Amino acid sequence: MPTVIVNDIPVELAPNERLNCIQAAHRAGVEIPHYCWHPALSVVASCRMCLVEVGDKKPDGTIAMQPKVV
């Protein structure tokens, strides 16, 4: 089962479940300020308020952060 880590809080996803960063953070109890996103609407991404840092967890436990916010 895929797992997303938000501020050191693991969020497990069901197989084939698709969440964006805002939804995964909400499930972890973390609020990401957002303006243009709503679950009933298509993704607009025009305001750029909800930018977050994203990284990949390596087998040794370290996290390699991507060079830009997403």
N, C-alpha and C positions, 0 to 999 in steps of 0.2 A: 504494500500500500504506500503510495507516495506521501511524503511528509514535507511540509513547509515550516520553516522556523521563523517566527516573528518575535523579535526582541527576546530571544532565548526560550520562547514558548513554542513547543512543537504543535503543529496543526495537521492532523491526519486527514487525507482526502480519500474519498471512495474511488474505486477504479473508474476511470473515465470521467471523474468529476472535474469541472473546470471552474476555477475561481480566479478573480483578478486580485491584485494586492490588497485593495480596500476590503474585499469580502474575507480574505484570509486573515487580515489583521483584526477585523471585527469579530471573527470566530475566536481569536486569541484574546479578545478583550482589550485590544489596542485600537484607539481611534486615530485614523488618518484624516486630517481635514480635507474636504473635497467640496467642490462647487458644482461641477457639470456632470457628475456621475450619478445615475439612479438605476436601480435594478430593472425597472420597466422600460428604460430607454436604451438606444444604441449608444456606444461609446463615442463621445464627441472629442474629448481630450484637447479642448481648446484653451482652457484656463491655466493648465500646468500647475495647479495648486497642490496636487496629490503626488508629486514626485517623491520617490523613495530610493534608498540605496539597496542594491541587489547583489548577492554574491552566491558562490557555489561552495558547498561544504565538501572538503576533500576527505579521503579515507583516514588520514591522520588526525582529523578533527579540526584542522584549521579552515578558515573561510577565505577564499579568494574573491575580493570584491571586484565588481565590474568598474571600469574607469569612469562611467557616467551614471547619473541618476536616471531612473526609468519612470 
